[in-house]
Amino acid sequence: MALQSLLVFLLVAGCFVYAAWTLMPQVARRVLIDALLRLPLPEAGRAALQKSLSTSGGCHCSGCDHAQPKAGGVKAAAPQVLVFHPRKRP
C-alpha cells in the first residue's frame, strides 16, 4: 500500500509541476530558470534550461510587435463576408 501511495504521489506531483510550468507566465518562467541555473546541475539539465530560456513566446514568432507589415501599407483591410451554411436535416 505504501508503494502505491508513493507512486500516486509522484504522478500527481509531476502533473502539478507540468501544469504549473505550462500555465506560468513567461516572465515568471525566466526568473525561475535564472534561479535554477545558479544551482549545480548536470550538463543535460543545464542545456535544457538554457534552451527554454532562449526560446521566444508561445508561438515562437518573437512576439506580435516583430510581425511583418501587411502588403498594401497601413490601409484597413477590406471587410470579409461571412457565409453561414444551414445544416442539412435528415
HTML snippet that shows the backbone in 3Dmol.js (N, CA, C, O; Angstrom):
<script src="https://3Dmol.org/build/3Dmol-min.js"></script>
<div id="view" style="width:600px;height:400px;position:relative"></div>
<script>
const pdb = `
ATOM      1  N   MET A   1       0.826  -1.194   0.000  1.00  0.00           N
ATOM      2  CA  MET A   1       0.000   0.000   0.000  1.00  0.00           C
ATOM      3  C   MET A   1       0.871   1.259   0.000  1.00  0.00           C
ATOM      4  O   MET A   1       0.523   2.246  -0.648  1.00  0.00           O
ATOM      5  N   ALA A   2       1.984   1.235   0.710  1.00  0.00           N
ATOM      6  CA  ALA A   2       2.860   2.404   0.778  1.00  0.00           C
ATOM      7  C   ALA A   2       3.492   2.690  -0.578  1.00  0.00           C
ATOM      8  O   ALA A   2       3.647   3.852  -0.953  1.00  0.00           O
ATOM      9  N   LEU A   3       3.859   1.645  -1.317  1.00  0.00           N
ATOM     10  CA  LEU A   3       4.452   1.828  -2.644  1.00  0.00           C
ATOM     11  C   LEU A   3       3.441   2.443  -3.609  1.00  0.00           C
ATOM     12  O   LEU A   3       3.775   3.322  -4.404  1.00  0.00           O
ATOM     13  N   GLN A   4       2.199   1.964  -3.524  1.00  0.00           N
ATOM     14  CA  GLN A   4       1.144   2.501  -4.377  1.00  0.00           C
ATOM     15  C   GLN A   4       0.901   3.984  -4.061  1.00  0.00           C
ATOM     16  O   GLN A   4       0.744   4.791  -4.977  1.00  0.00           O
ATOM     17  N   SER A   5       0.870   4.339  -2.798  1.00  0.00           N
ATOM     18  CA  SER A   5       0.670   5.737  -2.409  1.00  0.00           C
ATOM     19  C   SER A   5       1.830   6.605  -2.878  1.00  0.00           C
ATOM     20  O   SER A   5       1.625   7.737  -3.314  1.00  0.00           O
ATOM     21  N   LEU A   6       3.041   6.080  -2.791  1.00  0.00           N
ATOM     22  CA  LEU A   6       4.216   6.819  -3.247  1.00  0.00           C
ATOM     23  C   LEU A   6       4.153   7.053  -4.760  1.00  0.00           C
ATOM     24  O   LEU A   6       4.458   8.149  -5.229  1.00  0.00           O
ATOM     25  N   LEU A   7       3.761   6.036  -5.516  1.00  0.00           N
ATOM     26  CA  LEU A   7       3.644   6.186  -6.969  1.00  0.00           C
ATOM     27  C   LEU A   7       2.569   7.204  -7.345  1.00  0.00           C
ATOM     28  O   LEU A   7       2.762   8.013  -8.251  1.00  0.00           O
ATOM     29  N   VAL A   8       1.445   7.158  -6.649  1.00  0.00           N
ATOM     30  CA  VAL A   8       0.373   8.121  -6.919  1.00  0.00           C
ATOM     31  C   VAL A   8       0.839   9.526  -6.583  1.00  0.00           C
ATOM     32  O   VAL A   8       0.571  10.466  -7.331  1.00  0.00           O
ATOM     33  N   PHE A   9       1.542   9.676  -5.454  1.00  0.00           N
ATOM     34  CA  PHE A   9       2.060  10.986  -5.074  1.00  0.00           C
ATOM     35  C   PHE A   9       3.020  11.523  -6.129  1.00  0.00           C
ATOM     36  O   PHE A   9       2.933  12.691  -6.508  1.00  0.00           O
ATOM     37  N   LEU A  10       3.936  10.681  -6.607  1.00  0.00           N
ATOM     38  CA  LEU A  10       4.896  11.123  -7.622  1.00  0.00           C
ATOM     39  C   LEU A  10       4.198  11.499  -8.937  1.00  0.00           C
ATOM     40  O   LEU A  10       4.571  12.476  -9.585  1.00  0.00           O
ATOM     41  N   LEU A  11       3.201  10.728  -9.315  1.00  0.00           N
ATOM     42  CA  LEU A  11       2.456  11.028 -10.543  1.00  0.00           C
ATOM     43  C   LEU A  11       1.702  12.354 -10.426  1.00  0.00           C
ATOM     44  O   LEU A  11       1.746  13.177 -11.340  1.00  0.00           O
ATOM     45  N   VAL A  12       1.018  12.558  -9.315  1.00  0.00           N
ATOM     46  CA  VAL A  12       0.264  13.803  -9.116  1.00  0.00           C
ATOM     47  C   VAL A  12       1.212  14.994  -9.013  1.00  0.00           C
ATOM     48  O   VAL A  12       0.925  16.060  -9.558  1.00  0.00           O
ATOM     49  N   ALA A  13       2.342  14.825  -8.318  1.00  0.00           N
ATOM     50  CA  ALA A  13       3.312  15.910  -8.204  1.00  0.00           C
ATOM     51  C   ALA A  13       3.890  16.268  -9.568  1.00  0.00           C
ATOM     52  O   ALA A  13       4.058  17.447  -9.880  1.00  0.00           O
ATOM     53  N   GLY A  14       4.195  15.260 -10.380  1.00  0.00           N
ATOM     54  CA  GLY A  14       4.713  15.520 -11.724  1.00  0.00           C
ATOM     55  C   GLY A  14       3.691  16.256 -12.590  1.00  0.00           C
ATOM     56  O   GLY A  14       4.044  17.181 -13.323  1.00  0.00           O
ATOM     57  N   CYS A  15       2.435  15.847 -12.503  1.00  0.00           N
ATOM     58  CA  CYS A  15       1.377  16.527 -13.263  1.00  0.00           C
ATOM     59  C   CYS A  15       1.203  17.968 -12.803  1.00  0.00           C
ATOM     60  O   CYS A  15       0.983  18.865 -13.617  1.00  0.00           O
ATOM     61  N   PHE A  16       1.304  18.184 -11.498  1.00  0.00           N
ATOM     62  CA  PHE A  16       1.189  19.538 -10.959  1.00  0.00           C
ATOM     63  C   PHE A  16       2.317  20.428 -11.474  1.00  0.00           C
ATOM     64  O   PHE A  16       2.080  21.563 -11.890  1.00  0.00           O
ATOM     65  N   VAL A  17       3.544  19.909 -11.445  1.00  0.00           N
ATOM     66  CA  VAL A  17       4.695  20.692 -11.915  1.00  0.00           C
ATOM     67  C   VAL A  17       4.551  21.006 -13.399  1.00  0.00           C
ATOM     68  O   VAL A  17       4.818  22.131 -13.821  1.00  0.00           O
ATOM     69  N   TYR A  18       4.131  20.021 -14.197  1.00  0.00           N
ATOM     70  CA  TYR A  18       3.950  20.243 -15.634  1.00  0.00           C
ATOM     71  C   TYR A  18       2.874  21.304 -15.894  1.00  0.00           C
ATOM     72  O   TYR A  18       3.078  22.207 -16.705  1.00  0.00           O
ATOM     73  N   ALA A  19       1.738  21.196 -15.211  1.00  0.00           N
ATOM     74  CA  ALA A  19       0.657  22.166 -15.414  1.00  0.00           C
ATOM     75  C   ALA A  19       1.079  23.556 -14.966  1.00  0.00           C
ATOM     76  O   ALA A  19       0.784  24.543 -15.640  1.00  0.00           O
ATOM     77  N   ALA A  20       1.770  23.641 -13.830  1.00  0.00           N
ATOM     78  CA  ALA A  20       2.221  24.944 -13.344  1.00  0.00           C
ATOM     79  C   ALA A  20       3.219  25.564 -14.311  1.00  0.00           C
ATOM     80  O   ALA A  20       3.154  26.764 -14.581  1.00  0.00           O
ATOM     81  N   TRP A  21       4.139  24.763 -14.835  1.00  0.00           N
ATOM     82  CA  TRP A  21       5.145  25.266 -15.773  1.00  0.00           C
ATOM     83  C   TRP A  21       4.486  25.733 -17.064  1.00  0.00           C
ATOM     84  O   TRP A  21       4.857  26.773 -17.608  1.00  0.00           O
ATOM     85  N   THR A  22       3.516  24.976 -17.556  1.00  0.00           N
ATOM     86  CA  THR A  22       2.852  25.317 -18.808  1.00  0.00           C
ATOM     87  C   THR A  22       2.012  26.578 -18.676  1.00  0.00           C
ATOM     88  O   THR A  22       1.982  27.401 -19.590  1.00  0.00           O
ATOM     89  N   LEU A  23       1.331  26.737 -17.552  1.00  0.00           N
ATOM     90  CA  LEU A  23       0.437  27.886 -17.371  1.00  0.00           C
ATOM     91  C   LEU A  23       1.127  29.104 -16.775  1.00  0.00           C
ATOM     92  O   LEU A  23       0.524  30.174 -16.683  1.00  0.00           O
ATOM     93  N   MET A  24       2.376  28.955 -16.372  1.00  0.00           N
ATOM     94  CA  MET A  24       3.114  30.054 -15.752  1.00  0.00           C
ATOM     95  C   MET A  24       3.438  31.129 -16.791  1.00  0.00           C
ATOM     96  O   MET A  24       3.803  30.795 -17.918  1.00  0.00           O
ATOM     97  N   PRO A  25       3.314  32.403 -16.439  1.00  0.00           N
ATOM     98  CA  PRO A  25       3.694  33.457 -17.379  1.00  0.00           C
ATOM     99  C   PRO A  25       5.178  33.367 -17.736  1.00  0.00           C
ATOM    100  O   PRO A  25       5.992  32.913 -16.931  1.00  0.00           O
ATOM    101  N   GLN A  26       5.518  33.798 -18.933  1.00  0.00           N
ATOM    102  CA  GLN A  26       6.887  33.668 -19.417  1.00  0.00           C
ATOM    103  C   GLN A  26       7.884  34.419 -18.528  1.00  0.00           C
ATOM    104  O   GLN A  26       9.012  33.959 -18.351  1.00  0.00           O
ATOM    105  N   VAL A  27       7.495  35.541 -17.979  1.00  0.00           N
ATOM    106  CA  VAL A  27       8.399  36.306 -17.114  1.00  0.00           C
ATOM    107  C   VAL A  27       8.739  35.491 -15.866  1.00  0.00           C
ATOM    108  O   VAL A  27       9.898  35.435 -15.453  1.00  0.00           O
ATOM    109  N   ALA A  28       7.734  34.865 -15.271  1.00  0.00           N
ATOM    110  CA  ALA A  28       7.979  34.045 -14.085  1.00  0.00           C
ATOM    111  C   ALA A  28       8.843  32.842 -14.427  1.00  0.00           C
ATOM    112  O   ALA A  28       9.695  32.442 -13.633  1.00  0.00           O
ATOM    113  N   ARG A  29       8.627  32.261 -15.609  1.00  0.00           N
ATOM    114  CA  ARG A  29       9.456  31.130 -16.045  1.00  0.00           C
ATOM    115  C   ARG A  29      10.914  31.532 -16.182  1.00  0.00           C
ATOM    116  O   ARG A  29      11.815  30.799 -15.773  1.00  0.00           O
ATOM    117  N   ARG A  30      11.137  32.709 -16.763  1.00  0.00           N
ATOM    118  CA  ARG A  30      12.520  33.177 -16.937  1.00  0.00           C
ATOM    119  C   ARG A  30      13.204  33.420 -15.589  1.00  0.00           C
ATOM    120  O   ARG A  30      14.384  33.109 -15.426  1.00  0.00           O
ATOM    121  N   VAL A  31      12.471  33.970 -14.635  1.00  0.00           N
ATOM    122  CA  VAL A  31      13.037  34.193 -13.298  1.00  0.00           C
ATOM    123  C   VAL A  31      13.375  32.853 -12.651  1.00  0.00           C
ATOM    124  O   VAL A  31      14.434  32.704 -12.042  1.00  0.00           O
ATOM    125  N   LEU A  32      12.479  31.882 -12.782  1.00  0.00           N
ATOM    126  CA  LEU A  32      12.718  30.565 -12.200  1.00  0.00           C
ATOM    127  C   LEU A  32      13.902  29.870 -12.870  1.00  0.00           C
ATOM    128  O   LEU A  32      14.704  29.228 -12.192  1.00  0.00           O
ATOM    129  N   ILE A  33      14.017  29.992 -14.189  1.00  0.00           N
ATOM    130  CA  ILE A  33      15.138  29.382 -14.904  1.00  0.00           C
ATOM    131  C   ILE A  33      16.449  30.031 -14.480  1.00  0.00           C
ATOM    132  O   ILE A  33      17.446  29.338 -14.275  1.00  0.00           O
ATOM    133  N   ASP A  34      16.455  31.355 -14.347  1.00  0.00           N
ATOM    134  CA  ASP A  34      17.674  32.037 -13.882  1.00  0.00           C
ATOM    135  C   ASP A  34      18.095  31.535 -12.504  1.00  0.00           C
ATOM    136  O   ASP A  34      19.281  31.330 -12.246  1.00  0.00           O
ATOM    137  N   ALA A  35      17.121  31.338 -11.623  1.00  0.00           N
ATOM    138  CA  ALA A  35      17.432  30.836 -10.279  1.00  0.00           C
ATOM    139  C   ALA A  35      17.947  29.401 -10.341  1.00  0.00           C
ATOM    140  O   ALA A  35      18.881  29.047  -9.620  1.00  0.00           O
ATOM    141  N   LEU A  36      17.345  28.570 -11.199  1.00  0.00           N
ATOM    142  CA  LEU A  36      17.788  27.177 -11.313  1.00  0.00           C
ATOM    143  C   LEU A  36      19.172  27.065 -11.939  1.00  0.00           C
ATOM    144  O   LEU A  36      19.931  26.157 -11.599  1.00  0.00           O
ATOM    145  N   LEU A  37      19.511  27.978 -12.851  1.00  0.00           N
ATOM    146  CA  LEU A  37      20.825  27.915 -13.491  1.00  0.00           C
ATOM    147  C   LEU A  37      21.955  28.271 -12.532  1.00  0.00           C
ATOM    148  O   LEU A  37      23.116  27.971 -12.813  1.00  0.00           O
ATOM    149  N   ARG A  38      21.639  28.902 -11.411  1.00  0.00           N
ATOM    150  CA  ARG A  38      22.662  29.206 -10.404  1.00  0.00           C
ATOM    151  C   ARG A  38      23.036  27.981  -9.584  1.00  0.00           C
ATOM    152  O   ARG A  38      24.072  27.963  -8.920  1.00  0.00           O
ATOM    153  N   LEU A  39      22.179  26.946  -9.632  1.00  0.00           N
ATOM    154  CA  LEU A  39      22.438  25.719  -8.880  1.00  0.00           C
ATOM    155  C   LEU A  39      23.387  24.814  -9.665  1.00  0.00           C
ATOM    156  O   LEU A  39      23.445  24.899 -10.891  1.00  0.00           O
ATOM    157  N   PRO A  40      24.127  23.954  -8.975  1.00  0.00           N
ATOM    158  CA  PRO A  40      24.980  22.999  -9.693  1.00  0.00           C
ATOM    159  C   PRO A  40      24.120  21.873 -10.285  1.00  0.00           C
ATOM    160  O   PRO A  40      23.704  20.959  -9.573  1.00  0.00           O
ATOM    161  N   LEU A  41      23.868  21.949 -11.566  1.00  0.00           N
ATOM    162  CA  LEU A  41      23.028  20.967 -12.255  1.00  0.00           C
ATOM    163  C   LEU A  41      23.867  20.141 -13.209  1.00  0.00           C
ATOM    164  O   LEU A  41      24.937  20.578 -13.633  1.00  0.00           O
ATOM    165  N   PRO A  42      23.391  18.943 -13.557  1.00  0.00           N
ATOM    166  CA  PRO A  42      24.080  18.173 -14.593  1.00  0.00           C
ATOM    167  C   PRO A  42      24.022  18.920 -15.931  1.00  0.00           C
ATOM    168  O   PRO A  42      23.152  19.765 -16.144  1.00  0.00           O
ATOM    169  N   GLU A  43      24.941  18.603 -16.810  1.00  0.00           N
ATOM    170  CA  GLU A  43      25.038  19.328 -18.084  1.00  0.00           C
ATOM    171  C   GLU A  43      23.772  19.190 -18.925  1.00  0.00           C
ATOM    172  O   GLU A  43      23.369  20.143 -19.592  1.00  0.00           O
ATOM    173  N   ALA A  44      23.138  18.012 -18.904  1.00  0.00           N
ATOM    174  CA  ALA A  44      21.911  17.811 -19.694  1.00  0.00           C
ATOM    175  C   ALA A  44      20.784  18.719 -19.182  1.00  0.00           C
ATOM    176  O   ALA A  44      20.059  19.320 -19.975  1.00  0.00           O
ATOM    177  N   GLY A  45      20.644  18.811 -17.875  1.00  0.00           N
ATOM    178  CA  GLY A  45      19.609  19.681 -17.306  1.00  0.00           C
ATOM    179  C   GLY A  45      19.890  21.140 -17.579  1.00  0.00           C
ATOM    180  O   GLY A  45      18.977  21.915 -17.865  1.00  0.00           O
ATOM    181  N   ARG A  46      21.162  21.515 -17.489  1.00  0.00           N
ATOM    182  CA  ARG A  46      21.552  22.898 -17.759  1.00  0.00           C
ATOM    183  C   ARG A  46      21.274  23.264 -19.220  1.00  0.00           C
ATOM    184  O   ARG A  46      20.807  24.366 -19.508  1.00  0.00           O
ATOM    185  N   ALA A  47      21.563  22.337 -20.139  1.00  0.00           N
ATOM    186  CA  ALA A  47      21.327  22.595 -21.566  1.00  0.00           C
ATOM    187  C   ALA A  47      19.833  22.752 -21.846  1.00  0.00           C
ATOM    188  O   ALA A  47      19.439  23.618 -22.628  1.00  0.00           O
ATOM    189  N   ALA A  48      18.998  21.924 -21.217  1.00  0.00           N
ATOM    190  CA  ALA A  48      17.547  22.028 -21.425  1.00  0.00           C
ATOM    191  C   ALA A  48      17.022  23.361 -20.895  1.00  0.00           C
ATOM    192  O   ALA A  48      16.165  23.983 -21.522  1.00  0.00           O
ATOM    193  N   LEU A  49      17.535  23.801 -19.741  1.00  0.00           N
ATOM    194  CA  LEU A  49      17.097  25.087 -19.191  1.00  0.00           C
ATOM    195  C   LEU A  49      17.575  26.247 -20.060  1.00  0.00           C
ATOM    196  O   LEU A  49      16.841  27.217 -20.251  1.00  0.00           O
ATOM    197  N   GLN A  50      18.790  26.158 -20.587  1.00  0.00           N
ATOM    198  CA  GLN A  50      19.296  27.208 -21.483  1.00  0.00           C
ATOM    199  C   GLN A  50      18.439  27.293 -22.738  1.00  0.00           C
ATOM    200  O   GLN A  50      18.155  28.385 -23.231  1.00  0.00           O
ATOM    201  N   LYS A  51      18.025  26.128 -23.254  1.00  0.00           N
ATOM    202  CA  LYS A  51      17.174  26.117 -24.444  1.00  0.00           C
ATOM    203  C   LYS A  51      15.819  26.757 -24.142  1.00  0.00           C
ATOM    204  O   LYS A  51      15.295  27.518 -24.955  1.00  0.00           O
ATOM    205  N   SER A  52      15.252  26.449 -22.976  1.00  0.00           N
ATOM    206  CA  SER A  52      13.974  27.055 -22.589  1.00  0.00           C
ATOM    207  C   SER A  52      14.107  28.557 -22.397  1.00  0.00           C
ATOM    208  O   SER A  52      13.181  29.315 -22.686  1.00  0.00           O
ATOM    209  N   LEU A  53      15.252  28.975 -21.913  1.00  0.00           N
ATOM    210  CA  LEU A  53      15.483  30.397 -21.675  1.00  0.00           C
ATOM    211  C   LEU A  53      15.617  31.167 -22.981  1.00  0.00           C
ATOM    212  O   LEU A  53      15.231  32.333 -23.059  1.00  0.00           O
ATOM    213  N   SER A  54      16.165  30.520 -24.009  1.00  0.00           N
ATOM    214  CA  SER A  54      16.426  31.222 -25.267  1.00  0.00           C
ATOM    215  C   SER A  54      15.217  31.262 -26.200  1.00  0.00           C
ATOM    216  O   SER A  54      15.219  32.035 -27.158  1.00  0.00           O
ATOM    217  N   THR A  55      14.182  30.451 -25.949  1.00  0.00           N
ATOM    218  CA  THR A  55      13.029  30.466 -26.846  1.00  0.00           C
ATOM    219  C   THR A  55      12.199  31.719 -26.628  1.00  0.00           C
ATOM    220  O   THR A  55      12.222  32.325 -25.557  1.00  0.00           O
ATOM    221  N   SER A  56      11.472  32.088 -27.660  1.00  0.00           N
ATOM    222  CA  SER A  56      10.640  33.281 -27.587  1.00  0.00           C
ATOM    223  C   SER A  56       9.251  32.908 -27.087  1.00  0.00           C
ATOM    224  O   SER A  56       9.100  31.926 -26.360  1.00  0.00           O
ATOM    225  N   GLY A  57       8.246  33.671 -27.464  1.00  0.00           N
ATOM    226  CA  GLY A  57       6.886  33.485 -26.980  1.00  0.00           C
ATOM    227  C   GLY A  57       6.296  32.124 -27.300  1.00  0.00           C
ATOM    228  O   GLY A  57       6.960  31.270 -27.888  1.00  0.00           O
ATOM    229  N   GLY A  58       5.055  31.928 -26.914  1.00  0.00           N
ATOM    230  CA  GLY A  58       4.393  30.643 -27.058  1.00  0.00           C
ATOM    231  C   GLY A  58       4.288  30.152 -28.482  1.00  0.00           C
ATOM    232  O   GLY A  58       4.297  28.943 -28.714  1.00  0.00           O
ATOM    233  N   CYS A  59       4.189  31.055 -29.446  1.00  0.00           N
ATOM    234  CA  CYS A  59       4.070  30.623 -30.838  1.00  0.00           C
ATOM    235  C   CYS A  59       5.412  30.683 -31.553  1.00  0.00           C
ATOM    236  O   CYS A  59       5.471  30.465 -32.763  1.00  0.00           O
ATOM    237  N   HIS A  60       6.480  30.970 -30.839  1.00  0.00           N
ATOM    238  CA  HIS A  60       7.841  31.028 -31.384  1.00  0.00           C
ATOM    239  C   HIS A  60       7.948  31.991 -32.562  1.00  0.00           C
ATOM    240  O   HIS A  60       8.652  31.713 -33.533  1.00  0.00           O
ATOM    241  N   CYS A  61       7.249  33.122 -32.476  1.00  0.00           N
ATOM    242  CA  CYS A  61       7.280  34.097 -33.568  1.00  0.00           C
ATOM    243  C   CYS A  61       7.968  35.394 -33.146  1.00  0.00           C
ATOM    244  O   CYS A  61       7.928  36.366 -33.900  1.00  0.00           O
ATOM    245  N   SER A  62       8.581  35.445 -32.001  1.00  0.00           N
ATOM    246  CA  SER A  62       9.261  36.625 -31.458  1.00  0.00           C
ATOM    247  C   SER A  62       8.297  37.750 -31.115  1.00  0.00           C
ATOM    248  O   SER A  62       8.714  38.903 -30.998  1.00  0.00           O
ATOM    249  N   GLY A  63       7.043  37.445 -30.955  1.00  0.00           N
ATOM    250  CA  GLY A  63       6.075  38.431 -30.500  1.00  0.00           C
ATOM    251  C   GLY A  63       5.386  39.163 -31.642  1.00  0.00           C
ATOM    252  O   GLY A  63       5.902  39.239 -32.757  1.00  0.00           O
ATOM    253  N   CYS A  64       4.230  39.690 -31.345  1.00  0.00           N
ATOM    254  CA  CYS A  64       3.434  40.391 -32.353  1.00  0.00           C
ATOM    255  C   CYS A  64       4.055  41.724 -32.751  1.00  0.00           C
ATOM    256  O   CYS A  64       3.785  42.225 -33.842  1.00  0.00           O
ATOM    257  N   ASP A  65       4.885  42.306 -31.885  1.00  0.00           N
ATOM    258  CA  ASP A  65       5.491  43.581 -32.222  1.00  0.00           C
ATOM    259  C   ASP A  65       6.581  43.428 -33.286  1.00  0.00           C
ATOM    260  O   ASP A  65       7.041  44.430 -33.835  1.00  0.00           O
ATOM    261  N   HIS A  66       7.002  42.201 -33.588  1.00  0.00           N
ATOM    262  CA  HIS A  66       8.002  41.953 -34.619  1.00  0.00           C
ATOM    263  C   HIS A  66       7.373  41.484 -35.930  1.00  0.00           C
ATOM    264  O   HIS A  66       8.092  41.113 -36.858  1.00  0.00           O
ATOM    265  N   ALA A  67       6.052  41.495 -36.021  1.00  0.00           N
ATOM    266  CA  ALA A  67       5.375  40.991 -37.209  1.00  0.00           C
ATOM    267  C   ALA A  67       5.671  41.880 -38.419  1.00  0.00           C
ATOM    268  O   ALA A  67       5.833  43.094 -38.295  1.00  0.00           O
ATOM    269  N   GLN A  68       5.735  41.257 -39.562  1.00  0.00           N
ATOM    270  CA  GLN A  68       5.976  41.993 -40.801  1.00  0.00           C
ATOM    271  C   GLN A  68       4.728  42.808 -41.153  1.00  0.00           C
ATOM    272  O   GLN A  68       3.610  42.339 -40.942  1.00  0.00           O
ATOM    273  N   PRO A  69       4.904  44.020 -41.687  1.00  0.00           N
ATOM    274  CA  PRO A  69       3.738  44.803 -42.077  1.00  0.00           C
ATOM    275  C   PRO A  69       3.006  44.136 -43.234  1.00  0.00           C
ATOM    276  O   PRO A  69       3.617  43.497 -44.090  1.00  0.00           O
ATOM    277  N   LYS A  70       1.715  44.294 -43.245  1.00  0.00           N
ATOM    278  CA  LYS A  70       0.913  43.694 -44.308  1.00  0.00           C
ATOM    279  C   LYS A  70       1.129  44.433 -45.613  1.00  0.00           C
ATOM    280  O   LYS A  70       1.434  45.625 -45.633  1.00  0.00           O
ATOM    281  N   ALA A  71       0.965  43.701 -46.701  1.00  0.00           N
ATOM    282  CA  ALA A  71       1.111  44.295 -48.023  1.00  0.00           C
ATOM    283  C   ALA A  71       0.026  45.354 -48.215  1.00  0.00           C
ATOM    284  O   ALA A  71      -1.118  45.157 -47.805  1.00  0.00           O
ATOM    285  N   GLY A  72       0.380  46.446 -48.823  1.00  0.00           N
ATOM    286  CA  GLY A  72      -0.595  47.497 -49.058  1.00  0.00           C
ATOM    287  C   GLY A  72      -0.515  48.607 -48.038  1.00  0.00           C
ATOM    288  O   GLY A  72      -1.342  49.519 -48.066  1.00  0.00           O
ATOM    289  N   GLY A  73       0.434  48.566 -47.150  1.00  0.00           N
ATOM    290  CA  GLY A  73       0.627  49.661 -46.204  1.00  0.00           C
ATOM    291  C   GLY A  73      -0.277  49.582 -45.004  1.00  0.00           C
ATOM    292  O   GLY A  73      -0.605  48.503 -44.511  1.00  0.00           O
ATOM    293  N   VAL A  74      -0.681  50.772 -44.537  1.00  0.00           N
ATOM    294  CA  VAL A  74      -1.409  50.882 -43.283  1.00  0.00           C
ATOM    295  C   VAL A  74      -2.915  50.855 -43.498  1.00  0.00           C
ATOM    296  O   VAL A  74      -3.674  50.918 -42.531  1.00  0.00           O
ATOM    297  N   LYS A  75      -3.353  50.765 -44.728  1.00  0.00           N
ATOM    298  CA  LYS A  75      -4.789  50.793 -45.003  1.00  0.00           C
ATOM    299  C   LYS A  75      -5.498  49.658 -44.273  1.00  0.00           C
ATOM    300  O   LYS A  75      -4.947  48.578 -44.062  1.00  0.00           O
ATOM    301  N   ALA A  76      -6.724  49.944 -43.902  1.00  0.00           N
ATOM    302  CA  ALA A  76      -7.526  48.904 -43.258  1.00  0.00           C
ATOM    303  C   ALA A  76      -7.913  47.860 -44.298  1.00  0.00           C
ATOM    304  O   ALA A  76      -8.193  48.183 -45.453  1.00  0.00           O
ATOM    305  N   ALA A  77      -7.922  46.627 -43.874  1.00  0.00           N
ATOM    306  CA  ALA A  77      -8.277  45.539 -44.785  1.00  0.00           C
ATOM    307  C   ALA A  77      -9.756  45.635 -45.146  1.00  0.00           C
ATOM    308  O   ALA A  77     -10.581  46.089 -44.352  1.00  0.00           O
ATOM    309  N   ALA A  78     -10.065  45.201 -46.348  1.00  0.00           N
ATOM    310  CA  ALA A  78     -11.453  45.200 -46.788  1.00  0.00           C
ATOM    311  C   ALA A  78     -12.235  44.198 -45.951  1.00  0.00           C
ATOM    312  O   ALA A  78     -11.720  43.127 -45.630  1.00  0.00           O
ATOM    313  N   PRO A  79     -13.461  44.529 -45.598  1.00  0.00           N
ATOM    314  CA  PRO A  79     -14.240  43.588 -44.795  1.00  0.00           C
ATOM    315  C   PRO A  79     -14.487  42.293 -45.556  1.00  0.00           C
ATOM    316  O   PRO A  79     -14.691  42.301 -46.770  1.00  0.00           O
ATOM    317  N   GLN A  80     -14.468  41.198 -44.837  1.00  0.00           N
ATOM    318  CA  GLN A  80     -14.721  39.904 -45.454  1.00  0.00           C
ATOM    319  C   GLN A  80     -16.127  39.461 -45.099  1.00  0.00           C
ATOM    320  O   GLN A  80     -16.595  39.663 -43.979  1.00  0.00           O
ATOM    321  N   VAL A  81     -16.786  38.860 -46.059  1.00  0.00           N
ATOM    322  CA  VAL A  81     -18.154  38.412 -45.871  1.00  0.00           C
ATOM    323  C   VAL A  81     -18.136  37.013 -45.264  1.00  0.00           C
ATOM    324  O   VAL A  81     -17.428  36.127 -45.743  1.00  0.00           O
ATOM    325  N   LEU A  82     -18.919  36.825 -44.210  1.00  0.00           N
ATOM    326  CA  LEU A  82     -19.073  35.506 -43.615  1.00  0.00           C
ATOM    327  C   LEU A  82     -20.295  34.841 -44.209  1.00  0.00           C
ATOM    328  O   LEU A  82     -21.360  35.452 -44.305  1.00  0.00           O
ATOM    329  N   VAL A  83     -20.146  33.601 -44.603  1.00  0.00           N
ATOM    330  CA  VAL A  83     -21.256  32.855 -45.175  1.00  0.00           C
ATOM    331  C   VAL A  83     -21.576  31.703 -44.240  1.00  0.00           C
ATOM    332  O   VAL A  83     -20.722  30.856 -43.977  1.00  0.00           O
ATOM    333  N   PHE A  84     -22.787  31.669 -43.744  1.00  0.00           N
ATOM    334  CA  PHE A  84     -23.228  30.595 -42.871  1.00  0.00           C
ATOM    335  C   PHE A  84     -24.102  29.647 -43.677  1.00  0.00           C
ATOM    336  O   PHE A  84     -25.081  30.053 -44.303  1.00  0.00           O
ATOM    337  N   HIS A  85     -23.729  28.393 -43.646  1.00  0.00           N
ATOM    338  CA  HIS A  85     -24.489  27.388 -44.391  1.00  0.00           C
ATOM    339  C   HIS A  85     -25.412  26.640 -43.414  1.00  0.00           C
ATOM    340  O   HIS A  85     -24.962  26.173 -42.368  1.00  0.00           O
ATOM    341  N   PRO A  86     -26.682  26.531 -43.757  1.00  0.00           N
ATOM    342  CA  PRO A  86     -27.591  25.814 -42.846  1.00  0.00           C
ATOM    343  C   PRO A  86     -27.255  24.314 -42.828  1.00  0.00           C
ATOM    344  O   PRO A  86     -26.750  23.754 -43.800  1.00  0.00           O
ATOM    345  N   ARG A  87     -27.555  23.701 -41.697  1.00  0.00           N
ATOM    346  CA  ARG A  87     -27.337  22.262 -41.579  1.00  0.00           C
ATOM    347  C   ARG A  87     -28.324  21.515 -42.454  1.00  0.00           C
ATOM    348  O   ARG A  87     -29.465  21.935 -42.645  1.00  0.00           O
ATOM    349  N   LYS A  88     -27.856  20.402 -42.974  1.00  0.00           N
ATOM    350  CA  LYS A  88     -28.774  19.542 -43.733  1.00  0.00           C
ATOM    351  C   LYS A  88     -29.569  18.737 -42.744  1.00  0.00           C
ATOM    352  O   LYS A  88     -29.010  18.119 -41.838  1.00  0.00           O
ATOM    353  N   ARG A  89     -30.862  18.742 -42.913  1.00  0.00           N
ATOM    354  CA  ARG A  89     -31.722  17.988 -41.992  1.00  0.00           C
ATOM    355  C   ARG A  89     -31.957  16.606 -42.557  1.00  0.00           C
ATOM    356  O   ARG A  89     -32.150  16.447 -43.763  1.00  0.00           O
ATOM    357  N   PRO A  90     -31.942  15.597 -41.685  1.00  0.00           N
ATOM    358  CA  PRO A  90     -32.140  14.222 -42.167  1.00  0.00           C
ATOM    359  C   PRO A  90     -33.521  13.932 -42.649  1.00  0.00           C
ATOM    360  O   PRO A  90     -33.802  12.812 -43.076  1.00  0.00           O
TER     361      PRO A  90
END
`;
const viewer = $3Dmol.createViewer("view");
viewer.addModel(pdb, "pdb");
viewer.setStyle({}, {cartoon: {color: "spectrum"}});
viewer.zoomTo();
viewer.render();
</script>
